[in-house]
Amino acid sequence: MTVAYPFIVYFSLDKFGPSLLSLALFIILLARVILRGEFQRPEQYAQLILVGGLCVIAAWFNSEELLRYYPVMMNLAFAGFFALSLTTETSLVERFAQMFMKEIPDEGRQYMRNLSMVWAVILIVNAAIAFYTACCLSLQAWTFYNGFLAYIFLGGFMALEYGYRQIHIKRHEEK
């Protein structure tokens, strides 16, 4: 639902209105956090406050314009997850890597810490672009960027990072 959000807004706004869409999104967000047990993780509070708060305010004011700021808040929340993980011993990227790797070498940990920092910056840049589309462009342009181009941008970064990581791993294996 979150990935399809811009298209849901674009195609459903006239039928259901901003209030109903905002409340539905808030309920889905809250249900996901509760059902997955994510309410026990402090980083989820930022998402609930930013995104959930936006949904409630958009519903209260019945505002289409506020609905458009959802991608901004999601990007800021995820950037916050990455940035906050840098204050802990294990960065967010390292937590993801631990799901697939038994042992992570020390140089890998530093690489993952740096990558977490880069992800935070990338997500802030994407939030800035999403903000511009929300405040300054048409609903069609907003939908196109936030429902398509943003995923190309983030997916492209993931692909570039994956390619770089493979080269990085080979260099360290040769040493």
HELIX and SHEET records of a PDB file:
HELIX    1   1 TYR A    5  LEU A   35  1                                  31    
HELIX    2   2 GLU A   38  GLN A   40  5                                   3    
HELIX    3   3 GLU A   43  GLN A   47  1                                   5    
HELIX    4   4 LEU A   48  GLY A   52  3                                   5    
HELIX    5   5 GLY A   53  PHE A   61  1                                   9    
HELIX    6   6 GLU A   64  LEU A   67  1                                   4    
HELIX    7   7 TYR A   70  SER A   85  1                                  16    
HELIX    8   8 LEU A   92  GLN A   98  1                                   7    
HELIX    9   9 ASP A  106  CYS A  136  1                                  31    
HELIX   10  10 LEU A  139  PHE A  144  1                                   6    
HELIX   11  11 TYR A  145  LEU A  149  3                                   5    
HELIX   12  12 ALA A  150  GLU A  174  1                                  25    
END                                                                             
